[in-house]
Amino acid sequence: MRATYIVSYDIADQRRLRLVHRTMMGFGDSLQYSVFRCILSEAERILLVEKLTGIINNKEDQILFVNIGPPAGRAKSCISALGRDIDNSPADRIVVIV
């Protein structure tokens, strides 16, 4: 079963920040520069965590994962914005697990 996650990050180093952002682009849709919406299976979530763990410094950086539920359920309507609207149609992403 897939779930929708809001992934937000605070990275202290510019190089690691760029690497985290590039990694996130392969897993979800950017809502803001350091905030992504990712629709992931459990295997994809584990793969993302493993990739990010290899990039960040655990003492300086932080990445938050918020599970907001199945894509067709509550997750579809629980994000709202003030100002510019959010494109609520997730882009097609393919995650290849090797």
N, C-alpha and C positions, 0 to 999 in steps of 0.2 A: 504494500500500500504506500502511496506517495503522500507526502505532507508538504505544506508550504511553510518555509522558514523565513524569518526576517533575520538577516545576518548583518551586523554592524561591527565596525572595527575602528580601533584607535591605535595607530602604529607610530612609534616614536622616531623611527629612522626612515628617511626618504627612499632609500633603496628597497628596504623591506616593504614599505608602503606601496611602491610601484609593483613589486612582485605579488603582494596580496591582491591588489586591484586586478592585475592581469589574471591571476588564478580565479578570482571570483567571476570575471567576465565569462569564463567557460562553464559556470554552474548556475548563473541566474541573471536576473534583470536588474540593472542599476536603477534604484529609486532616487538616490542622491549619491554623491561621490563615494561615501563610505558606508552606504546602506544598500543592501541587495535583497530582492525577493527571489528565493530559490525553491523550486518544486522538486523535491528529491525523494528517492526511495531510501530505505535505511542503508543499503550498500553505497549509494551515491553520497549520502551524508558522511558515512565513515571515510570514504575516499577523500572528500573535501577536508575533513578534519585532519586526516593524515598529511595531505598536501600543505595545509596551512601550518600545522605543527612543525614541519620542516623549514618553514620560512621565518616564523616569528621568534622574538626573544621573550621568553616567558616572564621575565622580570620587568620588562619595559612596555610590552604590548598587551592589548586585550582584544579578543573577538567574542562577540555575544551572538548566540543562536537562540531565537525565539520561535518555537513551534506554534503556528497559528491554525493548524488543522488541515484537513483535506482540501485540495484545490477547489473542489466543487461545493464545499460546505461554507462554513463561517469565514474561511480565509478569503473568499472572493469579495466579501463586503466589509471586512473589519478594518481595512486601511482607508483612511480619509486624509485629505490634504487641505491646507489653508493656502490659498494662492493658486499657483499653476497646478492643474489636475494631474493625477497619476493615471498612466495608461494601464488599465487593469487587465489587459489581455497579455498573458505571458508569451514571450517570444519562444519559438521552438528551439530547444536546446537538445543536443545529443551528448551524453556523457559516455565515453568509452572506458570501460573497466577492463584493464589488462591483467 
